[in-house]
Amino acid sequence: QVQLVESGGGLVQPGGSLRLSCAASGIIFSFYAMAWYRQTPGKQRELVASITSGGSTNYAESVKGRFTISRDNAKNRVYLQMNSLKPEDTAVYYCNADGPKIGLDYWGQGTQVTVSS
């Protein structure tokens, strides 16, 4: 059974930092591209950052220079370091695992990030 479990969300003041973590099980983690998405009520889920199995990264323009995605294949974990947080970063953040074959696509339950003073 595939599980993606996010942690690290919470309430932070503008300008603060958070580190999200996603623990994966039930997959050969190193074969999967991993990503973080976020969603706010009434809006579509949007890609925040992704990292390929080889370690190449991609970021949404709105988070470039502030967020860093990384992975630890030995621990089956992907991380999202979020610095200089803004109120507009408030959302539910989801971990995604995208496998090497069609249909191998999994989501976590999400973790709430709230940026507010």
FIKOLZA-1660 file (N, C-alpha, C; in steps of 0.1 Angstrom, whole numbers, plus 5000, padded with zeros to 4 digits):
% residues 117
   i   px   py   pz ch aa at
   1 5008 4988 5000  A  Q  N
   1 5000 5000 5000  A  Q CA
   1 5009 5012 5000  A  Q  C
   2 5006 5021 4991  A  V  N
   2 5014 5033 4989  A  V CA
   2 5009 5044 4999  A  V  C
   3 5018 5050 5007  A  Q  N
   3 5015 5061 5016  A  Q CA
   3 5024 5072 5014  A  Q  C
   4 5019 5084 5014  A  L  N
   4 5027 5097 5014  A  L CA
   4 5021 5104 5026  A  L  C
   5 5030 5107 5035  A  V  N
   5 5025 5114 5048  A  V CA
   5 5033 5127 5049  A  V  C
   6 5026 5138 5048  A  E  N
   6 5032 5151 5050  A  E CA
   6 5032 5155 5064  A  E  C
   7 5042 5163 5068  A  S  N
   7 5043 5169 5081  A  S CA
   7 5051 5182 5080  A  S  C
   8 5050 5190 5091  A  G  N
   8 5057 5203 5091  A  G CA
   8 5050 5215 5089  A  G  C
   9 5037 5214 5086  A  G  N
   9 5029 5226 5084  A  G CA
   9 5026 5233 5097  A  G  C
  10 5020 5245 5096  A  G  N
  10 5016 5252 5108  A  G CA
  10 5014 5266 5105  A  G  C
  11 5013 5274 5116  A  L  N
  11 5011 5289 5115  A  L CA
  11 5025 5295 5117  A  L  C
  12 5028 5305 5108  A  V  N
  12 5040 5312 5108  A  V CA
  12 5038 5326 5105  A  V  C
  13 5046 5335 5110  A  Q  N
  13 5044 5350 5107  A  Q CA
  13 5051 5353 5093  A  Q  C
  14 5046 5363 5087  A  P  N
  14 5052 5367 5074  A  P CA
  14 5067 5369 5076  A  P  C
  15 5075 5364 5066  A  G  N
  15 5090 5365 5067  A  G CA
  15 5096 5353 5074  A  G  C
  16 5087 5344 5080  A  G  N
  16 5093 5333 5087  A  G CA
  16 5095 5321 5077  A  G  C
  17 5099 5310 5084  A  S  N
  17 5103 5298 5076  A  S CA
  17 5096 5286 5081  A  S  C
  18 5094 5276 5073  A  L  N
  18 5089 5263 5076  A  L CA
  18 5096 5253 5067  A  L  C
  19 5096 5241 5072  A  R  N
  19 5102 5230 5064  A  R CA
  19 5092 5218 5064  A  R  C
  20 5086 5216 5052  A  L  N
  20 5077 5205 5051  A  L CA
  20 5085 5192 5047  A  L  C
  21 5079 5181 5052  A  S  N
  21 5085 5168 5050  A  S CA
  21 5074 5158 5045  A  S  C
  22 5078 5150 5036  A  C  N
  22 5069 5139 5031  A  C CA
  22 5076 5126 5031  A  C  C
  23 5070 5117 5039  A  A  N
  23 5076 5104 5040  A  A CA
  23 5068 5094 5031  A  A  C
  24 5075 5087 5023  A  A  N
  24 5069 5078 5013  A  A CA
  24 5071 5063 5017  A  A  C
  25 5061 5055 5015  A  S  N
  25 5063 5041 5017  A  S CA
  25 5054 5034 5006  A  S  C
  26 5059 5021 5004  A  G  N
  26 5051 5013 4994  A  G CA
  26 5055 5016 4979  A  G  C
  27 5065 5024 4977  A  I  N
  27 5070 5026 4964  A  I CA
  27 5085 5025 4964  A  I  C
  28 5091 5023 4952  A  I  N
  28 5106 5024 4950  A  I CA
  28 5109 5039 4949  A  I  C
  29 5111 5045 4960  A  F  N
  29 5112 5060 4960  A  F CA
  29 5121 5066 4950  A  F  C
  30 5133 5060 4948  A  S  N
  30 5143 5065 4939  A  S CA
  30 5139 5066 4925  A  S  C
  31 5128 5058 4921  A  F  N
  31 5124 5058 4907  A  F CA
  31 5114 5069 4904  A  F  C
  32 5109 5075 4915  A  Y  N
  32 5098 5085 4914  A  Y CA
  32 5103 5099 4913  A  Y  C
  33 5096 5107 4904  A  A  N
  33 5097 5122 4906  A  A CA
  33 5088 5126 4917  A  A  C
  34 5092 5136 4925  A  M  N
  34 5084 5140 4936  A  M CA
  34 5081 5155 4935  A  M  C
  35 5070 5159 4940  A  A  N
  35 5066 5173 4939  A  A CA
  35 5058 5177 4951  A  A  C
  36 5058 5190 4952  A  W  N
  36 5049 5197 4962  A  W CA
  36 5039 5206 4954  A  W  C
  37 5026 5204 4957  A  Y  N
  37 5016 5212 4952  A  Y CA
  37 5009 5220 4963  A  Y  C
  38 5001 5230 4960  A  R  N
  38 4994 5237 4970  A  R CA
  38 4980 5240 4965  A  R  C
  39 4971 5242 4974  A  Q  N
  39 4957 5245 4970  A  Q CA
  39 4950 5254 4980  A  Q  C
  40 4943 5264 4976  A  T  N
  40 4935 5272 4984  A  T CA
  40 4920 5271 4980  A  T  C
  41 4911 5273 4989  A  P  N
  41 4897 5271 4986  A  P CA
  41 4893 5279 4973  A  P  C
  42 4886 5271 4965  A  G  N
  42 4881 5277 4953  A  G CA
  42 4891 5278 4941  A  G  C
  43 4903 5274 4944  A  K  N
  43 4913 5275 4933  A  K CA
  43 4918 5261 4930  A  K  C
  44 4924 5260 4918  A  Q  N
  44 4930 5247 4914  A  Q CA
  44 4943 5245 4921  A  Q  C
  45 4946 5232 4923  A  R  N
  45 4959 5228 4929  A  R CA
  45 4970 5233 4919  A  R  C
  46 4980 5239 4925  A  E  N
  46 4991 5244 4916  A  E CA
  46 5004 5237 4920  A  E  C
  47 5013 5236 4911  A  L  N
  47 5026 5230 4913  A  L CA
  47 5035 5241 4920  A  L  C
  48 5041 5237 4931  A  V  N
  48 5050 5246 4938  A  V CA
  48 5065 5243 4934  A  V  C
  49 5068 5230 4935  A  A  N
  49 5082 5226 4932  A  A CA
  49 5082 5211 4929  A  A  C
  50 5092 5207 4921  A  S  N
  50 5093 5193 4917  A  S CA
  50 5108 5190 4917  A  S  C
  51 5110 5177 4918  A  I  N
  51 5124 5172 4918  A  I CA
  51 5123 5158 4911  A  I  C
  52 5132 5156 4901  A  T  N
  52 5132 5144 4893  A  T CA
  52 5139 5133 4901  A  T  C
  53 5138 5121 4896  A  S  N
  53 5146 5110 4902  A  S CA
  53 5161 5113 4902  A  S  C
  54 5165 5120 4892  A  G  N
  54 5179 5124 4891  A  G CA
  54 5183 5136 4899  A  G  C
  55 5173 5143 4905  A  G  N
  55 5177 5154 4913  A  G CA
  55 5175 5168 4906  A  G  C
  56 5170 5168 4894  A  S  N
  56 5167 5181 4888  A  S CA
  56 5155 5187 4894  A  S  C
  57 5155 5201 4896  A  T  N
  57 5144 5207 4903  A  T CA
  57 5138 5218 4893  A  T  C
  58 5125 5221 4897  A  N  N
  58 5117 5231 4890  A  N CA
  58 5109 5238 4900  A  N  C
  59 5107 5251 4898  A  Y  N
  59 5099 5259 4908  A  Y CA
  59 5089 5267 4901  A  Y  C
  60 5078 5270 4908  A  A  N
  60 5069 5280 4903  A  A CA
  60 5075 5294 4905  A  A  C
  61 5072 5303 4896  A  E  N
  61 5078 5316 4896  A  E CA
  61 5076 5323 4909  A  E  C
  62 5065 5321 4915  A  S  N
  62 5061 5328 4927  A  S CA
  62 5069 5324 4939  A  S  C
  63 5077 5312 4938  A  V  N
  63 5084 5308 4950  A  V CA
  63 5099 5307 4947  A  V  C
  64 5103 5310 4935  A  K  N
  64 5117 5309 4932  A  K CA
  64 5125 5318 4941  A  K  C
  65 5137 5313 4946  A  G  N
  65 5145 5321 4954  A  G CA
  65 5141 5320 4969  A  G  C
  66 5129 5315 4972  A  R  N
  66 5124 5314 4986  A  R CA
  66 5123 5300 4990  A  R  C
  67 5119 5291 4981  A  F  N
  67 5116 5277 4985  A  F CA
  67 5127 5268 4979  A  F  C
  68 5130 5257 4986  A  T  N
  68 5140 5248 4981  A  T CA
  68 5134 5234 4983  A  T  C
  69 5133 5226 4972  A  I  N
  69 5129 5212 4973  A  I CA
  69 5142 5203 4973  A  I  C
  70 5141 5193 4981  A  S  N
  70 5152 5183 4981  A  S CA
  70 5147 5169 4985  A  S  C
  71 5155 5159 4982  A  R  N
  71 5151 5146 4985  A  R CA
  71 5162 5138 4992  A  R  C
  72 5158 5128 5000  A  D  N
  72 5167 5119 5006  A  D CA
  72 5163 5105 5002  A  D  C
  73 5169 5099 4993  A  N  N
  73 5164 5086 4988  A  N CA
  73 5167 5075 4999  A  N  C
  74 5177 5077 5007  A  A  N
  74 5179 5067 5017  A  A CA
  74 5168 5067 5028  A  A  C
  75 5162 5078 5030  A  K  N
  75 5151 5079 5040  A  K CA
  75 5137 5079 5033  A  K  C
  76 5136 5078 5020  A  N  N
  76 5124 5079 5013  A  N CA
  76 5116 5091 5017  A  N  C
  77 5123 5103 5017  A  R  N
  77 5116 5115 5020  A  R CA
  77 5119 5126 5010  A  R  C
  78 5110 5135 5009  A  V  N
  78 5112 5147 5001  A  V CA
  78 5108 5159 5010  A  V  C
  79 5116 5170 5009  A  Y  N
  79 5114 5181 5017  A  Y CA
  79 5111 5194 5009  A  Y  C
  80 5105 5203 5016  A  L  N
  80 5103 5216 5010  A  L CA
  80 5107 5227 5021  A  L  C
  81 5118 5233 5019  A  Q  N
  81 5122 5244 5028  A  Q CA
  81 5116 5257 5023  A  Q  C
  82 5108 5263 5031  A  M  N
  82 5101 5275 5027  A  M CA
  82 5106 5287 5036  A  M  C
  83 5112 5297 5029  A  N  N
  83 5117 5308 5036  A  N CA
  83 5110 5321 5031  A  N  C
  84 5112 5332 5039  A  S  N
  84 5105 5344 5035  A  S CA
  84 5091 5343 5031  A  S  C
  85 5084 5336 5040  A  L  N
  85 5070 5332 5037  A  L CA
  85 5061 5345 5036  A  L  C
  86 5051 5344 5028  A  K  N
  86 5042 5355 5025  A  K CA
  86 5028 5350 5028  A  K  C
  87 5019 5360 5031  A  P  N
  87 5005 5355 5034  A  P CA
  87 4999 5348 5022  A  P  C
  88 5003 5351 5010  A  E  N
  88 4998 5344 4998  A  E CA
  88 5003 5330 4997  A  E  C
  89 5013 5326 5005  A  D  N
  89 5017 5312 5005  A  D CA
  89 5008 5303 5013  A  D  C
  90 4998 5309 5020  A  T  N
  90 4989 5302 5028  A  T CA
  90 4981 5292 5019  A  T  C
  91 4981 5279 5023  A  A  N
  91 4974 5269 5014  A  A CA
  91 4976 5256 5021  A  A  C
  92 4969 5246 5016  A  V  N
  92 4972 5232 5020  A  V CA
  92 4982 5227 5010  A  V  C
  93 4993 5222 5015  A  Y  N
  93 5004 5217 5007  A  Y CA
  93 5003 5202 5006  A  Y  C
  94 5004 5197 4994  A  Y  N
  94 5003 5183 4991  A  Y CA
  94 5016 5177 4985  A  Y  C
  95 5020 5165 4989  A  C  N
  95 5031 5158 4983  A  C CA
  95 5026 5149 4972  A  C  C
  96 5033 5148 4961  A  N  N
  96 5030 5140 4950  A  N CA
  96 5041 5131 4946  A  N  C
  97 5039 5119 4943  A  A  N
  97 5048 5110 4937  A  A CA
  97 5044 5105 4923  A  A  C
  98 5052 5108 4913  A  D  N
  98 5049 5105 4899  A  D CA
  98 5059 5094 4894  A  D  C
  99 5054 5082 4892  A  G  N
  99 5062 5071 4889  A  G CA
  99 5066 5070 4874  A  G  C
 100 5074 5060 4871  A  P  N
 100 5079 5059 4857  A  P CA
 100 5069 5053 4847  A  P  C
 101 5058 5049 4852  A  K  N
 101 5047 5043 4843  A  K CA
 101 5034 5051 4845  A  K  C
 102 5026 5051 4834  A  I  N
 102 5013 5058 4835  A  I CA
 102 5005 5051 4846  A  I  C
 103 4998 5059 4854  A  G  N
 103 4990 5053 4865  A  G CA
 103 4997 5053 4878  A  G  C
 104 5010 5054 4878  A  L  N
 104 5018 5054 4891  A  L CA
 104 5019 5068 4896  A  L  C
 105 5008 5073 4902  A  D  N
 105 5007 5087 4906  A  D CA
 105 5000 5088 4919  A  D  C
 106 5006 5093 4929  A  Y  N
 106 5001 5092 4943  A  Y CA
 106 5001 5105 4950  A  Y  C
 107 4992 5107 4959  A  W  N
 107 4991 5120 4966  A  W CA
 107 4990 5117 4981  A  W  C
 108 4995 5127 4989  A  G  N
 108 4994 5127 5003  A  G CA
 108 4981 5133 5007  A  G  C
 109 4978 5134 5020  A  Q  N
 109 4966 5140 5025  A  Q CA
 109 4967 5155 5027  A  Q  C
 110 4979 5160 5026  A  G  N
 110 4980 5175 5027  A  G CA
 110 4983 5180 5041  A  G  C
 111 4990 5191 5042  A  T  N
 111 4993 5198 5055  A  T CA
 111 4991 5212 5053  A  T  C
 112 4984 5218 5063  A  Q  N
 112 4981 5232 5062  A  Q CA
 112 4992 5241 5066  A  Q  C
 113 4994 5251 5057  A  V  N
 113 5004 5262 5060  A  V CA
 113 4997 5275 5060  A  V  C
 114 4998 5282 5072  A  T  N
 114 4991 5295 5073  A  T CA
 114 5002 5305 5076  A  T  C
 115 5002 5316 5068  A  V  N
 115 5012 5327 5070  A  V CA
 115 5004 5339 5074  A  V  C
 116 5005 5343 5086  A  S  N
 116 4996 5354 5092  A  S CA
 116 5003 5360 5104  A  S  C
 117 5001 5373 5105  A  S  N
 117 5006 5380 5117  A  S CA
 117 4995 5380 5128  A  S  C
% end
